[in-house]
Amino acid sequence: MNHSLKSLRTGSMAALALAFSCVASAQTTTTTTTSSSSPSVIPYSAHGYLGINVGTPDYENGCGVGGFPCSDSTTSFNLYTGGMFNNYFGAEIGYVNFGKAKRGGGRTEAQGINLSLVGRVPVGPVHLFGKIGTTYGRTEVSASALSGIPTGKESGWEGSYGAGVGFDLSQRSTIVLEWARHELRFAGVGKREIDTTSIGYVHRF
């Protein structure tokens, strides 16, 4: 993995670790017992949470020519934290990694930082949710010259959205099933989509 992608991943992980530290510190020092005072790193929000999703990505990119092996990454993951402005609307920030796909005798890799608005509809111990936002993605493509696949690096802000369902195990713990679509820029071809289907765990403060 090149230096810039390592830097993005390291910086993103460090930022999320710092966010977790801040939330934990705030939770320790908070003396109120009402749920509306639960901490969040999102400004003007409460009911903070941390989550991790693991799933499979589906790259829209083509396989090129020449009969080279072509397959998507087997694993993607998303680390995120967020908070709610009220019972129905909130926001979150996270780091998403789409893994490495085999393309044209090389590989395609993508990752990014996502900012999303979240809508949530509780239905007893189950809730439905939707997300819409933007992802600052960074991609890198390597391939054989015989494959016809453009190579290089790209980055920038593009759209994202998704939806899912959560199953509450307790007041603090939830299992989520989620589908999401992120638009990212790729060298020589412009904007392409990556879909993810994942299962995750959310801890609320």
C-alpha positions in Angstrom: 0.0 0.0 0.0 1.4 3.4 -0.9 2.3 6.1 1.6 -0.7 8.3 1.0 -3.2 5.5 1.6 -1.3 4.4 4.7 -1.4 8.0 5.9 -5.2 8.3 5.4 -5.9 5.0 7.2 -3.5 5.9 10.1 -4.9 9.4 10.4 -8.5 8.1 10.3 -8.0 5.4 12.9 -6.2 8.0 15.1 -9.1 10.4 14.8 -11.6 7.8 15.7 -9.5 6.6 18.6 -9.3 10.2 19.8 -13.1 10.6 19.4 -13.6 7.4 21.4 -11.3 8.8 24.1 -13.2 12.1 24.2 -16.5 10.3 24.5 -15.3 8.0 27.2 -13.9 10.9 29.2 -17.1 12.9 28.8 -19.1 9.8 30.0 -16.9 9.5 33.0 -17.2 13.1 34.1 -20.9 13.4 33.4 -22.9 13.3 36.5 -26.4 13.6 35.1 -28.5 10.5 34.7 -31.0 11.6 32.1 -30.7 9.9 28.6 -30.7 13.4 27.0 -27.4 14.1 28.6 -25.6 11.1 27.1 -22.4 12.3 25.3 -21.7 12.6 21.6 -18.8 13.9 19.5 -21.3 15.4 17.0 -22.0 19.1 17.9 -25.5 19.9 19.2 -26.4 16.2 19.5 -26.8 13.7 22.3 -27.4 9.9 22.5 -23.9 9.2 21.2 -22.8 5.9 19.8 -19.9 4.0 18.3 -20.2 1.3 15.7 -18.3 -1.1 13.6 -19.7 -2.9 10.4 -18.0 -5.7 8.5 -19.3 -6.8 5.1 -18.6 -7.4 1.5 -18.0 -4.7 -1.2 -19.2 -4.7 -4.8 -17.0 -2.6 -7.2 -18.6 -1.2 -10.3 -15.3 -1.1 -12.1 -14.8 -3.4 -15.2 -12.3 -6.2 -15.5 -10.5 -5.0 -18.6 -9.3 -7.3 -21.4 -6.7 -10.1 -21.7 -8.3 -12.7 -19.4 -6.6 -11.5 -16.2 -8.1 -12.6 -12.8 -10.9 -10.4 -11.7 -12.6 -10.4 -8.3 -13.8 -8.0 -5.7 -12.4 -7.8 -2.2 -13.9 -10.3 0.2 -14.1 -7.8 3.1 -15.0 -4.2 3.8 -15.3 -2.5 7.2 -16.7 0.8 8.5 -15.8 2.4 11.9 -18.1 5.3 12.9 -19.4 7.4 15.7 -22.5 9.6 15.8 -25.3 11.3 17.8 -28.9 12.2 17.5 -30.4 15.7 17.4 -33.8 14.3 18.5 -35.5 10.9 18.4 -35.6 10.7 14.6 -32.6 12.6 13.1 -28.9 12.6 13.8 -25.5 12.6 12.1 -22.3 10.5 12.1 -18.7 10.4 10.9 -16.8 7.3 10.0 -13.9 5.7 8.2 -14.7 3.1 5.5 -12.3 0.7 3.9 -13.4 -1.2 0.8 -10.5 -3.6 0.7 -8.5 -4.6 -2.4 -10.1 -5.9 -5.7 -8.1 -7.9 -8.3 -8.3 -6.2 -11.7 -6.3 -6.7 -14.9 -3.1 -8.2 -13.4 -3.1 -5.6 -10.6 -5.3 -4.4 -7.9 -7.8 -1.7 -7.1 -8.1 -0.3 -3.6 -10.4 2.3 -2.0 -11.1 3.9 1.3 -12.5 7.2 2.7 -14.0 9.4 5.3 -17.8 9.5 5.4 -20.1 12.2 6.8 -23.8 11.4 6.8 -27.2 12.6 8.1 -29.2 9.8 9.7 -32.9 9.3 9.8 -34.2 6.7 12.3 -37.7 5.3 12.9 -38.1 3.2 16.1 -40.6 0.3 16.0 -40.4 -1.3 19.4 -37.0 -3.2 19.8 -36.4 -2.8 16.0 -35.6 0.4 14.2 -35.3 1.3 10.5 -32.7 3.9 9.4 -31.5 5.7 6.3 -28.4 7.7 5.6 -27.4 10.3 3.1 -24.1 12.2 2.9 -20.8 12.5 1.3 -17.5 10.5 1.2 -14.0 11.8 0.8 -12.6 8.8 -1.0 -9.1 7.9 -2.1 -8.5 5.3 -4.7 -5.4 3.6 -6.3 -5.4 1.4 -9.3 -2.6 -0.8 -10.7 -2.9 -3.1 -13.7 -1.0 -4.6 -16.6 -0.6 -2.4 -19.6 -2.3 -5.2 -21.6 -5.5 -5.0 -19.6 -6.6 -1.6 -21.0 -7.5 -0.5 -17.4 -6.4 3.1 -16.6 -4.1 3.2 -13.6 -3.2 5.9 -11.0 -4.6 7.6 -7.9 -7.7 9.8 -7.5 -9.4 11.5 -4.6 -12.3 13.8 -3.8 -15.8 14.3 -2.3 -18.7 12.4 -3.8 -22.2 11.3 -2.6 -23.2 8.4 -0.4 -26.4 6.9 0.9 -27.7 3.7 2.5 -30.4 2.1 4.6 -30.7 -0.7 7.1 -32.4 -2.2 10.2 -31.3 -2.4 13.8 -32.2 -5.0 16.4 -31.8 -3.8 20.0 -30.3 -6.3 22.3 -30.4 -3.9 25.3 -30.7 -0.1 25.9 -27.0 0.2 24.9 -26.4 -2.6 22.4 -27.7 -3.0 18.9 -27.0 -5.4 16.0 -27.5 -3.7 12.5 -27.8 -5.0 9.0 -26.9 -2.3 6.4 -26.6 -1.7 2.7 -24.7 1.4 1.5 -23.5 2.9 -1.8 -20.5 5.2 -2.0 -19.5 7.1 -5.2 -15.7 7.4 -5.6 -13.4 8.8 -8.2 -11.1 6.4 -10.2 -8.2 7.4 -12.4 -9.1 7.6 -16.1 -12.7 6.7 -15.7 -14.2 9.2 -13.3 -16.9 8.5 -10.8 -17.8 4.9 -10.0 -20.0 3.2 -7.3 -19.0 0.8 -4.6 -21.9 -1.0 -2.8 -21.4 -2.7 0.6 -23.7 -5.1 2.4 -22.7 -5.5 6.1 -23.6 -6.6 9.6 -22.5 -4.5 12.6 -22.6 -3.8 16.3 -23.5 -0.4 17.8 -22.8 0.6 21.4 -24.7 3.6 22.7 -23.5 5.7 25.6 
